[in-house]
Amino acid sequence: MEEELKCPVCGSFYREPIILPCSHNLCQACARNILVQTPESESPQSRRASGSGVSDYDYLDLDKMSLYSEADSGYGSYGGFASAPTTPCQKSPNGVRVFPPAMPPPPTHLSPALAPVPRNSCITCPQCHRSLILDDRGLRGFPKNRVLEGVIDRYQQSKAAALKCQLCEKAPKEATVMCEQCDVFYCDPCRLRCHPPRGPLAKHRLVPPAQGRVSRRLSPRKVSTCTDHELENHSMYCVQCKMPVCYQCLEEGKHSSHEVKALGAMWKLHKSQLSQALNGLSDRAKEAKEFLVQLRTMVQQIQENSVEFEACLVAQCDALIDALNRRKAQLLARVNKEHEHKLKVVRDQISHCTVKLRQTTGLMEYCLEVIKENDPSGFLQISDALIRRVHLTEDQWGKGTLTPRMTTDFDLSLDTSPLLQSIHQLDFVQVKASSPVPATPILQLEECCTHNNSATLSWKQPPLSTVAAEGYILELDDGSGGQFREVYVGKETMCTVDGLHFNSTYNARVKAFNKTGVSPYSKTLVLQTSEVAWFAFDPGSAHSDIIFSNDNLTVTCSSYDDRVVLGKTGFSKGVHYWELTIDRYDNHPDPAFGVARIDVMKDVMLGKDDKAWAMYVDNNRSWFMNNNSHTNRTEGGITKGATVGVLLDLNRKTLTFFINNEQQGPIAFENVEGLFFPAVSLNRNVQVTLHTGLPVPDFYSSRASIA
């Protein structure tokens, strides 16, 4: 409760609290300290004179008064008027931003309520930041909160600790005296500094703190008086204004026509209403206490479950490691078995060859000795048999005997990719019986298709699935068997993916998800993009002078200046070939053909900037051009009916041009990388028609295969 009893400005217990129209409270002295003077045009008198005043307290428009910094910058601004300079704001001990006056109040010995208030003063509530202009009564126009004073007195009396000084700025010291007239407790340093025994203060009576506490408790309760008629006590309650009033307010004041009720009856009624409201709040507070107990119990349970879960996780991982070690031992045993088998086969062959070699060597030595004999008849008796034996032995060596029966390589290959993929995908699965994950989606093959370098996929939930899916995640690989990547996340069950590579094979899969988790992946679908590209010119990105016809396959221009038009399809991989026929060619212009980035300049000849790579040609010769650099002048031009071919080989990173099926000059450009769009620049003297879906010329394919 102590925070409820402290002023948001000074941070101390309220002293002579007043009630602002917004129902918040302020010390009377603090209220005076935060007054700000407003321009004459905003005064209550000027408003009443103009007929706009409808109440005693005129609230300022928030767009004219900004005394509170929303960005917590530490500065407030008085936005509408030059007479109130921007003033640094401060933070009270309660953390509420307050704004000191632009000029310090003049010194006075009067109480805050009786001291004169600058004309046209404005006060801003430091809690709700509503601003209002004071009338002629100043702070006396606000009622005093006697109930709050009584609560503070009882609260302070209930504290058994020693009374503290009320003027110490940081750590309050123990009070040594109390001034009965000032109603303030002082320590010795603060009494000497703030309450010297001279002048008017010399007549004040200082008593010990304990006696001062008793005198506070025994002092008669002040009777609340009317703010409009200070000599009259409150005796009735105005139902419309919701405030106590006196008899004089009813007879001649603004409450004369309002409904009023007896003060005592309304006091009891509001006490009863407050008690009933407190009963509901008490129930909420009781529930909050029980909830806090539940949360603290959850903290302990989370810690215990974390230890248990970590132990379980370590055990599961250790089991996997043990299984891997066992499998490792089995695989090593197989390797050792293969090793022993190879050694046995090779050693057996070594032994067999050694025996045969010894037999062959013996036969050779015997035959040499026989050849040395000089007895013809004896030699001829055995020569036929020896010749047969030599041939037979030679034939035996020629039947694969000298070929190793075993290779030195181990014909074993360990495929670890499935296991590594499983390890990388090893993750926690949250399964709750009350809210399971969705079922695996089913790809609808009859609706899945590819067109050019785009792929459309469609899927659905199984017919008997009872768990709703909040969305789906579609994944594709890179077209080369690489890692899958997410290409769509959302609620739709159909998706078209553009910008794929031509003549590439993609793998696609989809899974569903909800708040509980994600489903398993669907079956993988293999998609093949088109081998060749079918496309037309793109009106959306072309210069406005370009004229389209023939389903955007034929273009010309309305201007004598060169204008650029791009194809609809971009290329970043593969080999692509397209042709353009010259339908009209007047006055020997220089059309340009080639490729360009999407942001190429559209109002100059193709190749003038660094975003295009082109060949421009007239009726006699051609040049290659990029970034306004002209190279490789080549004889041979175009006429009406000629065909210009463009071959973009992104595998070899080259660009080559053809005229009437003959290569025009050398390879035009090399080291071309990135995303390119077919491009043409022409003027009104030229009309061309685009031909796509063409295979790469045979002579180029054969030359590329040889290279």
N, C-alpha and C positions, 0 to 999 in steps of 0.2 A: 504493500500500500504506500510505502514511503515515496515512490516516484509520482504518485498521484498528488502528493502534498507539496511538491516542489515547483517553484516558478520556472517556466521554460526559458526565462531570460537570465536570471541570476543563478539558478540552480539551487537556491536555498529554500527553506520552508517559506510559504507565502506570508507576507506581512501586509496587513490591510488589503486583502485581495479584492479586486473588482471584477464584475462579470461583463464581458464584451457581448455584443449582440449575437455573436456566433457561438455563445455558451462556453467559451474558453475563459480562463482566469489569468490575471496578471497582478503582480504586486503594484500598488499604486505608484510607488517610486519608479519601478521598472517601466510602467506604462508611460510615465512622463519622459523617461530617458530615450524611448524609441519614437517619440513624436517627430514628424516631419512636416515642415511648412509647405503648403500647396499654393499654386497661383490664385490670384483674386477671382479668376473666372470660374474656379471650381468650388468656391465657397458656398455654404448653405444659403447665405443671404441672397447671392446672385441667382441661385437656382430657384429659390422661392419667389424672387422677383419676376423670374421668367415663367413661373407657373409650373416648373418641372419638379419641384420638391414634393415628395409624397411621404416622407418619414423624417424622424429626427436624425437618423444616421444615413448619410448619403454615401453609398458604396461607389468607389471609383471603378471605371471600366478597366478590365484587366489588360486591354491593349494599350492603355495609357499609363498604367502603373505596373512596373515589373520589378518588385523589390526582392524577388527570390530567384536565385540562379538554378535552373533545372539541371544544368550540366555540372553543378557542384564546383563552379570555378572559383568560389571564394569572394566574388564581387556581386553586388546588387546594383541595379541601375534604375534611375527614376526617369523612365524613357520619354515622357512627353513634354518636359518643361526644362528650360535652360536655367531656371532659378534654383533647381535642386541638383547639385553636382553628384556624380557617381561616388558612392561611399563604400569603402571596404566593409564587408559584413564579417561578423564574428560567430563563433559557435559557443553556445552556453554549455555549462557542465552536463546538461541533459542531451546535448547533441543537436539542439534545435538552432537554426540559423536566425540570428537577430541582427538588426540594423541600427547602429548608433545614429543619433541626430546629426544633421549636416553641420550644425553649430552647437557648441555646448550651451546649456541653459544658464541664464544669469544667476549669480549667487543670491540666495535668499534664505531667510530663517523661518519662512512659513512652511507648513506641512505640504506635502505634494498635492493634496486635494485642494488647498487654499491658494497655492502659489499661482500667479497668473500664467495662462497658457498662450503662446503666440497665436495671433489671429490666423484663421484658415489653416489650423493644424490638422494633420492626418495621422492616423495610427494604423499599423498593419499587424494583424494577429500573427505571432511567430509560429503558430502551429498549423492553421489552415490557410494563412497568407491572404485572407480577405482584408481589403483596405476600406477605411471609412473616414469621412471628414467630420471632425468634432463641431458641435454647435457652440453657441455662446457660453454654455455652462462648462465647457471643457471636460475634464475628467470627472467633475461632480455629476455629470449626466449619466454615469454608469453606476448601477447598484452595487453595494458592497456585499460580498459573500460571507455573511456571518456564520452560516453553517460550516463552511470550510475552516473558518478561524477556530470554531469550537472543536472540530475534528482534530486539527493540528495541536491544539492545547492538550486534548486527552491523549493523543499519541505521544507527545513529548513527556507528559507526566508518567506514561507507562514505561518509559525508558529509565532503567535504574543507573545507567552509566552517568559519569560526571558530565555536567553541562559544559558545552564547548563555546568558544568565542564565535560570535556570528560575523565577525569582520575579517578574520584571517583568510588570506587568499588561497593558500595551498593546504597545508596540514593544520587544521584548527587546533589551537591550544586550549587548555582547560581554562574556563572562565573564572575570573576572580571577583568580579562585581557585576551588578545589573543596575541600569538606570531606569527608575520607575517612570520618569517622564518620557524618555526615548523608547522604553520597552525593548532594550537591546542588552545582550550579555557581552562583556568585554574581558579580554585578557589584559594584563598590565601594559604590554607594548601598544596594543590597539587603543586602550583607554587614554594613554598619554598622547597618542598621535591623533585620535579622532574625537576625543571628549576631554579636552584640556579644562582644568578647573579655573576658568576665567570667563569674563563676559557673561552672556546670558546662561551659559552652561554651568557657571559656578553655583547657581541656585538649584540645579537638579539634584535629586536625592539618590545617592548610590547605596545599594544594599548588597549583602552577600548573595551569591547565586541561589542557594537553597531558599533563602527568604524571598527572593524574587520569584522563584517558581511557585511558592505558596501564595504570594500576593497575586500572581497571575491567575491561579486557580480560584482564589476567593473573590477576585474582582467581579462585580456584577456584569451580567451579560448585557451588551449594548443592544438597544432596541433598534430594529431596522426602520429607517425613515424613508419617506417618499423622496425620489430624486428630483421631482418637479416642485414639491412643496416640503422643504426641509423641516418645517415645524410640525408636520403631520406624520403620524405613524400609519403603516400599512394596516388596513382593516378589511379590505375586500380583495377579490381576485377577478381580473378581467379574463373571461374565457376566450375572447377573440384575440387579444394581444398576448395571452398566456403569461401574465405578469401580475404581481401584487400591486394594488393601487390604494389611494386614500379616499376619504369622503370628498375632499375638495376636487380630486380628479373627476369624480362622478358628477359633481354639480357644475363645474365650469371648465373642465379640461376636455381633452380629446376622447376620453372614455365615456362621456356622458350618454352616448347612444349605444354603447356596447353592452352585451350580456355580462353580468357580474354575479358572483356567488360568494357565500360566506367564506372567509379566509380559513377558519377552522375546519369546515367541511371539506374544502378542497385540499387542505393539508392532509387530512386523514385519507381522502380518496387517492391522492398521489402517493402517499406512503404505502397504501395497499397495492397500487399498481406497480410501484417499485419493488415491493416484496415479491409479487407474482413474477415480475421479470427476473428478479434475482433467483427465484426457484429454477427457472429454465436455464439461466446462466450457470447456476450451481450444478445442474445435471450435466451441462456441457463440460464444466471443469472436472467433474468426477470422471466423465468419460475420457477426458484428456489425460488425467492421472493414470487411469487404467491403461490407456494407449501407450503412455510413456513406459509403464511397467512392461507392457508387451514388447515394445521396441528394445528395451534393455535385455529382456529375455532372448529376443531374436539375436542380439549381438553375441551373447554367450553361445547360442545354438549355432550361429554362423561360424564362430571360431572352432567349436567342437567338430562341426560337419566338415570344415575346411581341413582340419588335421586328418580326419577319417578319410576324406576324399583323396587327399594327397597320398596317404598310405596306400589306398586302393590303386591310384594311378601308378605309383612306383611299382607295386606288385604286378600290375598288368604289363607295364613296360619291361620289367625284369623277366616275365614269362615269355614275352616276345623275343627278348634277347637270348634266353635259354633255348627257345625253339630254333632261333637262327644259328646258335652255336651247335645244336644237335644236327641241324641240316648241314652245317659246315663240315662237321665230322664225317657225315655220310658222303658228302661230295668228295672230301679228301680221300676217303677210303676207295671211292671209285677211281680217282686219279691214281692212287697207289696200285690198284688192281690193273689198270691199263698200263701203268709203268712196268709192273712185273711181267705182264703178258708180252709187251714189246721186247723186253730184255730176253725172255725165254725164247721167243721166235728167232731173234737175231743170234743168240748163242747157239741154238740148234743148227741154224744155217752155217754158222762159223764151224761148228764141229763136223757137219756133213761135208762142207767144202774142204776142210782140212784133210779128211780121210780120202776123198776123191783125188785131191791134189797129190797126196802121198802115193796113191795107186798110180796116178798118171805119171808122176815123176819116176817111179820104179819101172813102169813100162817103157818110158823113154830111155832110161839108162840101159835097160836090158836090150832094147832094139839097137842102140848104138854099139853095144858090145857084139851083137850078132852081125852087124854090118862089118865089123873088123875081121870076121872069119874069112879065111882064104879057100875054104872047101866049098866049091860050087854046089856039088850034089847035096851036101848037108844043109847048106843055106836054103836051097830050093825046097827042101822037105818041110821047112817050117815058115818060109817067107809068106805063103798065102795066108796062113793062120794069123801071123803077126800083123799083116796088112789089114785084115778084117778087124782085129782087135783095136788097132790104132784108129780106124775109121769109126768104129763103134764108140770108142772112148771120146773121140772128137765130137760125135753127134750128141753124146750125153751132156757135154759142156755147152752145147748150143741150144738146149731146150729150156732156157730161162734160169739156168743154174746160177749164172752170174748177175742176176737181178735181185735186189734185196726184197725179201718177202714182207718187210714192214718199213713204214716211213718213220722218220724221226719226229714228225709233228703229232701232236695230240689232237685227234679229231673230236674234240669236245669244245663247246662254246656255252658259257654260262649266260643266260638271258636274265639280267637283273632289272630290266626296265619295268615289268609289271610290279615287282616288289617295291622298287623305288617310288613308282607312282602311287601305290597303296600307302606307303609311308608318308608321302607328301599329302595325301588326302586323309590321313589319319586325323580325326577330329572328334569333338564331343557331339553326341546326339542327345538332344533333349526330348524325351518322350513322356507325355502325360496322358494318362488314361482318359481324362476329362477333355483334353484338347489335343488330339493327335495331329501329325503333319498331314498335308494333302497327299492324295494318291498320285502316282506317277502319270504325267500327261501322256497322251497318245498322239503321235504325229499323223495327220490326215494326208496320206500320200497322194490321194487323188487331187488335192488342192495345192500341193507343193510343186513349184516349177521354177525354171530359170529363163531369163531373157537377156540376151547380150551379157553384160557383166552385173546383172541384178538377180537376186534370188528371193522368191516369195515362199514363206513357210506358214503352215497352219497347223494348229493342234487343238485338242480338247481334253476335258477331264473324262475318265472312264465313266461309262453309263451308270454303274451302280455305286459310284463314289458318294459317300455321305458327308465328307469333310470339305468345306468350302475352301477355295484357294483365294488369297488376297491379291495375288499377282503371279507373274511368270518371268523367268530369266532364260533368254535365248543366247546360246553360245555358238560361235563358229571358230574353226582353226584358221590358220593364216594361208590356207591353200597349198601348203607344202608339207603337211603333216606335222606342223608345229603345235605349240601350246594353244588351248582353247582360250577365247576371250569373250567377254560379255558384249553383245551388240544391241540388246534390248532388255529393258526391265519395265514392266507395266502390267495393266489388267487385260489388255487386248489379247486375243487368241490368234491373231494373224499379223505378220510383220514382213515388210519388204526391205531387203538390205541392198543398198546401191554401192557402187564404187569397188566392186570386186575385180579381180584380175581375169582377163580373158583366158580361155583355154586352160583353166585350172580346176582342180578337184577340191572341193571343200567338204568338211564333215560338220554336221550341225546336230545339236541336241538341246533339249529344253527341260526345265524343272519348274515345279510350282513351289510357292511358299505361303506361309501365314505367320501369325504371331508366334506359334510354337516352334517352327523351324522350316526346313526345306525338304521337299520330296526327293526320292532318287531320280537320276537322270532318265530321260526317255531313251529309246533305242536310237542309235546314231544313224542319221540319214546322210547319204553321200550325194553331193550335188556337183554337176559338171557345167561350168559356164561355157558360153559359145566359143567355138574355135575362131570365128571371124566376127567382126563387129558390123552391125547394121545401124546406121545412124543418118540423121539429116542435119541441115543447118539449124542453128538455134536463134530464133527471132528475139528471144528475151535478152540476150547479151550482145546482139549486133548493133551497129550504128543505125541511127534512125533513118539515114538515107538509103539503106539497103532495101531492095524490093525482092520479095519472096514469091515463088510460084511452084507448081508441080509438087505439092505436099512438102514444101520447104527443101526440095532437092535442087531447085534451080534458083540462081540469084543474079541480080544485076544491081545497078546503082542509079540514083537520080541526080548525082552530083558529078561534076568534072574532076573533083578531087578524089583521091584514093580513100576508100572506106573499108573497114575490116569486119568480117563475119567469121564466127567460130562454129565448129561442129558441136553437137549436143553431148557427145561421149568423150570422156578423157581417158588417156592411156598412161599406165605407169609400169607395165610389165608385158613381156611378150613381143611378137613380131606382127606388125599391122601394115596393110597396104590398101590404098584407095586411089581412085582415079577421078579426074575432072576433064570433061570434054568442053571444048571451046565452041559454044553455040553462035556467038557473034563476036567479031573482032574488027573494029573500025578505027582508022586513023592511027594505027600503030601505037596503042597504049602499052604500059608496062605492068600487067597484072603480076601479083606475087602469090606463091603457093608455099605452104609449109605447115609448121606447128607453132603453138604459142601457149603461154600461161593464160589463166582465166582473166588476169588483170592487165592484159596487153592494151596498149593505146589503140583506140578504134578509129581515130581521125587522121592517121598518117599511113604511109605505105608499110606493109608488113615487113619487119626486120629493122625498122628505124630505131627501135628501143631495144633494151636488153631482155625483153620478155618474149621475143619471137625469133625463130630461125627459119629463113625463107630463101626461095629462089625467085627472083623477078626476071622476066623474059619479055623480049619484044619479037619482031618478025625475023630478026637475024641472029641474035646472040642472047646469052643469059649470064647472070651473076648470082653468087650466093651472098646473103647479107644477114648480119646479126649485129645489133647495137650500132647501126649505121656504118658498119665496116664492110666494104665491097671486096670480094675475093673471087678468084677462079673464073675469069671471063672465058666463056666457052661458045664456040660457033654453033649455030643452029637455033632457030626460033620456032614460033608457033604461027598458025593461020587458023582460019575458021575450019572447024572439024578436027583439029588436032587434039591429042589426048596427053594430059600431063599426069604422071604417076608419082605418088609420094610413098616411100617405104620407110617406116619408123621401126628400127630394130632395137628394142630396149634391152634385149639380152646382150647384144654387142655394143649398145650405147651409140648407135650411128643413125644418121639421117641421109637418105639417098633419093635423088630425083630422076625421073624418066620422062622422055618425050617420044611419043609414038613407039612405046615398047623398047626404046634404046636408052641406056643410061646416059644422062646428061652430065658430063664432066666426072671428076673423081667423087669419092664419098664427100658429101657436102659438109657435114659436121660430125664430130666425134665427142665422146664423153658427155653425151646428153643424158641427164638423169632427172627424175621427178615426174610430175603429172603434166601431160601435154594434151592439148586439144587441136584437132585439125583446124587450119585457118587459111583464109583467102583474103587478099585485098584487091579491089578493082574499082573502076569508075564507070560512067554511063556508056562508054564505048565497048564494054566487054560484058558478055553473059556466059556463065558456066553452069554445067549440070554435074552434080556429084553422083558417083557410083561407089557403093560400099558392098560389104560382104564378099569381097574378092579374095581368093587365095594368094599367097605369096608367089611371085613369078618363079617358074621352075628353074631357070638358069641361076637365080639368086639362091634358091634352096640348095642346089647342087654345089654351088661355089661355097656356101656357108658350111656345108657338111665336110667339104675337102679341107677348109681352113680349120 
